């Protein structure tokens, strides 16, 4: 009888340990809707982590900014209220000023050009700086190529943007960029852009094509001036609080899953861009591709000069230009 009780006691300990492994739940945040390339790549990441850690870590994805907007999510990650997130370059550059250069207009020719740097030494330097600031980078995602789209005017060359009220992110680079185009930057929350276009508060906005399509902005702003003026990344990160609690094998599992999710996201993104172009063109959107970016680049000279003189961004900018 005693042996049986002892055996049951040992079995209960084993079962409890197994249950404990399965109940380690983590919270992951992103701003995008379900079905979006970012969300689907994060789901893949979560599934791989669960598999490679034998169910020890179960990651719940909170999409569509369900837990709060991006600035709030940054604070939540630092406070340990969420464990994993996918952020654009904006909040990351607040933590590491050198990352600001990634938002400079016409810095990269396309996403492949950008990832040659981010999957190499430049990305490693940024990752090291971000880790010191509380973010462990698991993978670089594609933030897309941004162009201008307008509701109240057709733009066929850069001069026709002059005088337009253009919605921009709350970023000194985007604000200065629009000013250098002789237009007026309007800092409007992203959720209010559609109303702004409909009500004439803004003439134009700028974003990547999947965002333009998924938000329905194309229904009002049917004139797209294809400039691809900013090609920037986003990043899948975990908090250093979580990272410090992981063993070496667990860190390796998270890193491998993050790297694979980044490759998946880029593949899904490319398909999503093609779909967005097909959908919007089918709804009567007119695309005018900039014929020569040299005049726009020349207008950006004061912006480049400022960041070349800034010691926090000079090295990164030089390393990109040199290659």
Residue, then its C-alpha position, 0 to 999 in steps of 0.5 A: x500500500x505504501x509503495x502504491x501511495x509513493x508511486x502515485x505521489x511521484x506520478x502526480x509530481x511528473x504530471x504537475x511538471x508537465x502541466x506547468x510546462x504547457x501553462x507557460x503562456x506569453x502575450x504577443x501584440x501587433x497592430x495589424x488585422x487577422x489575415x495580414x502578413x504580419x499576423x500570419x507570420x506571428x502565428x507561424x512563429x508561435x506554432x513553431x515555438x510551441x512545437x520546439x519547446x514541447x509545449x512549454x511556451x504557448x503564445x497568444x496573439x493579440x492583433x489589431x492593437x487589441x491591447x492598445x496602440x503602438x506607443x502603449x504597447x512599447x511601454x507594456x513590453x518594457x513593463x513586462x505586461x506583454x512579452x512579444x511584439x511586432x513594431x515599426x521603425x518609429x518606436x524603435x528609433x525612439x529607443x535607438x536614434x540610429x534607426x531613424x536613418x531607415x526612414x529616410x526617403x530614397x535610401x533603399x532601392x527596394x526591399x531586397x536592397x534593405x534586407x541585404x543590410x538588415x540581414x547582415x552587419x548593419x542589422x546586427x549592430x541595430x539588434x545589439x543596440x536594441x537589446x541594450x534598450x530592452x528589445x531583443x530582435x528575432x526577425x526583420x519584417x517588411x514594412x513596405x514601400x510607401x507612395x502618395x495617394x490623393x483624393x482631391x488632385x491627380x499628381x503626375x509629377x512632384x511639382x503637383x504635390x505643392x500646396x497639398x495637405x498631406x497626412x504624415x506620421x508623427x515623425x520629424x523625417x516625414x514632416x520635413x520630407x513633406x515640407x521639402x516637397x512644398x506641401x503641408x504636413x498634417x499629423x493625423x491619427x491613422x484611424x482618422x485618415x479615411x474621414x480626413x480624406x472624405x471631409x477634405x481635411x487632407x488632400x493626400x496621404x502616404x503609405x504602402x499599398x496593402x495598407x492603402x487597400x485594406x483600410x479602404x482609403x482607395x475608395x476615396x483617394x483614387x489617384x496614386x503617385x507611385x514614388x516608393x519614397x520610403x522603404x522601411x522595416x519592422x521588427x519582431x521583438x521579445x522583451x529582455x525580461x523574457x529573454x533573460x528567463x529563457x535557457x540557451x536552448x530556448x533562446x535558440x528555439x525562439x531565434x530560429x522561429x523568429x528568423x523563419x517567421x521573417x522569411x515567411x512574412x516577406x513572402x506573404x508581403x510580396x503576395x499581398x502587395x500584388x493582390x492590393x494592386x490588383x484589387x485597387x486597379x480593378x476599382x478604378x484607381x489610377x497609378x502614375x509612376x514617378x519617371x525620375x526620382x532625381x529631382x525629389x532626391x535633390x529636394x531631400x538634400x537638407x534632410x540628408x545633410x542633417x542626419x549626416x552631421x548627427x553623430x548618432x546616425x552618421x555611421x549607419x548612413x555612411x555604411x548604407x551609402x557605401x554599399 
